[in-house]
Amino acid sequence: MKFTAKIFLLIVSLLALGLLVAGCGGSGGEGGEEQNKAGQTSFSLATAGTGGTYYPMGGGVSSVVQDATNYEIAVETSGGSAENLRLIEAGETELAWANASEIYWAWNGEEFFKGQELKSFRVVNFGWNAIFHWAVHKGSNINSFADLKGKKVGIGPQGSGSAIFGETYFRAIGMWDKVQPMYLPPDDQATSFKDKKIDVFGYFSRVPMASLMDIAAVTDIKLLDPTIEGAQANFSQKYPFYTKTVIPKGSYSGQDQDVSMYNNPVYLVVRKDISDQVVYDLLTAIYSDKGQERLKQTNKAAEDMTLENALQGMEEMGVPLHPGAIKFFEEKGLEIPQELIEG
């Protein structure tokens, strides 16, 4: 009996020791995961379709950052701005481009994000001004948006900032139920437009847009001015993010006059749990002389992405700036609006 009792006590002691070791091992594993997360060096950057500005600018940023750091950034195509913010919220990407309107609405749970306040992202820096292009065949009888009744209108893929703008605009001017929206990315729109399967090409991009240049090289186009009907509907007053701008004459083949359009600024956003050092390093690479030069070689949109413009429009959005960005911009002498600083 005494022997049996001793064996029993030994077994209990061994089990207790095993549990203790397992517990320590488990704790160490979790600590390792946290350490790996803090030391993360591989990231994904959600962009949009390949025919707009998001994708090539994503490639430019990835190349600049990878050359200057030990970080790897995989550039991913997506549905665009709205989907990108949802991908960040779901933990499926770490970095993304997004338009001002979707950033504001997602943060506040309004409009197309009604009831879904997304709080997992933070703003990093201003990217460029994105202009919504509306184009029709020059030989068509379409001269205004009133002429689009019953027409097939390309507005970008579902979930994109372009599709959201298209629906918002047509609803504002009372035409949403009178057109046939075609949810196509720019490259697919270009093909369908050239084949005359859609009547209108519509998409956000910095000027010039690759897909529209491709179209204009083989068929005559005419740009439609949305600001006429927009002014009648007080569009800019209701949606201040969509500011009025101009596509200068000569931007596209056959364009012999300036055409007014609406603009929606683009920003780089990241998951809030990306380390301050990573964001600081990203900005250091982007705003270096070499980084600026490389980005301008990638796409003309980079002409907007200067240090002087870095905080443009952020105060109006009211979404917090990532702490790593705050540190970088303060060191560069920029004054950070209090509204952009958490805590």
PyMOL commands that set and color helices and strands:
alter all, ss='L'
color gray80, all
select helices_A, chain A and resi 2-38+54-68+81-89+100-108+111-113+145-148+161-172+176-178+186-194+210-216+227-232+235-238+276-286+289-298+300-303+307-309+314-317+323-331+338-340
alter helices_A, ss='H'
color red, helices_A
select strands_A, chain A and resi 42-46+72-76+95-99+121-137+152-154+180-182+200-205+221-223+243-247+259-271
alter strands_A, ss='S'
color yellow, strands_A
deselect
rebuild
show_as cartoon
